[in-house]
Amino acid sequence: MTSCEIGVAQNNPPKGIDKARSGKMKPINALSPDQAEHLLKCASPEIIPFFSIGLFAGLRVDEIMKLSWTGNTSNSFNGKST
């Protein structure tokens, strides 16, 4: 239900505005488990954490790039603290 329908607003200013890139984006497909396994097996050790975060946490590239390691007490992704 919209705010107009429940009487909170008199009009909907964005009505009639085209959505950004509507119809121009290609469909996004997730990797199959086999594809993900192949990607991680073929990746260099330095990039595996990047791919793993994207695959298993569902973060986008720009979201991964914004992550901060401040306060991280682990030397690696093996779960062992230093």
Contacts in CASP RR format, 6 or more apart in sequence:
PFRMAT RR
TARGET T0000
AUTHOR 0000-0000-0000
METHOD contacts of the structure
MODEL  1
MTSCEIGVAQNNPPKGIDKARSGKMKPINALSPDQAEHLLKCASPEIIPF
FSIGLFAGLRVDEIMKLSWTGNTSNSFNGKST
2 9 0 8 1.000
2 12 0 8 1.000
3 9 0 8 1.000
3 12 0 8 1.000
4 10 0 8 1.000
4 11 0 8 1.000
4 12 0 8 1.000
31 39 0 8 1.000
31 55 0 8 1.000
36 55 0 8 1.000
39 51 0 8 1.000
39 55 0 8 1.000
40 48 0 8 1.000
40 51 0 8 1.000
40 52 0 8 1.000
40 55 0 8 1.000
43 51 0 8 1.000
48 77 0 8 1.000
49 77 0 8 1.000
50 64 0 8 1.000
52 77 0 8 1.000
53 59 0 8 1.000
53 64 0 8 1.000
53 67 0 8 1.000
54 60 0 8 1.000
54 64 0 8 1.000
59 67 0 8 1.000
73 81 0 8 1.000
73 82 0 8 1.000
74 80 0 8 1.000
74 81 0 8 1.000
74 82 0 8 1.000
75 82 0 8 1.000
END
